[in-house]
Amino acid sequence: MPEKGIPYTTNEEIMTNAQVLDKYNRIIAQLGAEFGKWEQVKRFALLAKEFSIDGGELTPKLSFKRKVVLEKNAAIIDQIYKDAENYKA
């Protein structure tokens, strides 16, 4: 995102930037506005590594390998659910 004036050196650094997180929050809220409250995305996590064929997350036809992605990101997914359980509305 250097073209937006946000300096960064790694994906890990940019994905924790408040401006970036705010932008994703706004996009998700905008796209989910037509859905019922129970259908809307409430939490998300940005991943530092892009999905790739070499990484095993995509097939040669660029199909998503759900099982591989779930296994590789289990800790992040578990944390999302733990945060949801601890959330007090």
N, C-alpha and C positions, 0 to 999 in steps of 0.2 A: 503493500500500500504506500510506497514512497510517493506516488503521484497524488495522494490525498494529504501529504504532509505529516504522516505518522512514521517517524523513523523506527526501524527495527532491524535486527540482525538475524533473528531466528523465528521460526513459526511459533515456538513456545512463547516467545516474547510478545509477538503481535496478538496472539489469541487471548492474552490476559489484559490487553489494553482496554480501558474503560470506553473509549470511543467506538472501538470495534464491537465490543459486547453490546453497547447501546444500539448500534446499527442493526445487529442481528435480532435483538429484542424487538425493535420497531418493525422489521421485516416480518418476523414471525407473527406479531400481533396483527399486522395489516392483513396478511394472508389468511389468518385464522378467524378474522372478524365475522365471517359468514357462518362459521360453525357454532354449534351449541357449546356452552361452557365446558361440558364434560368431554367434548371432542377436541378441544383446543390444546396445543402444545403448552405445557406449563413450565417445563424445564428442558434444557438442552446442554450439550457439552460440545465444544469445538475440539477437534482432534488435530494434533500437530503434524501427523503424517497423512499424506493423501493416499487414497486407495489406489492400488495398482495391480497389474497382472503379476509382476515380479514379487510383490508383497503377498500375493495369494488371496487378496480380497476380491479380485475381479477375474472372470473367466476370459479366455481369448476373445470372446464375443462381447466383452465388457459388461457381462451380467454380474450382478452383485452376489457374492457368496455370503449369505446371511450368517451361516454357522461359523465361518472363519472370523468374520467381523465381531460377532458376539463373543467368541472365545478370546480374541486378541484384546478386546476392550471391556472385558468382564468387570474389572475393578472400577472403571469409570461408570459403567451402567449401574453397578451395585451402589455406587456413591449417589447417583441421581435418585435412586429409590430410597436410600437412607435419608437423604435430604428431604424428600417428600414426606416421609414418615415423621420427621422431626419438625415439619413446618406447622406453625400455628396460624390459622387464618383469622 
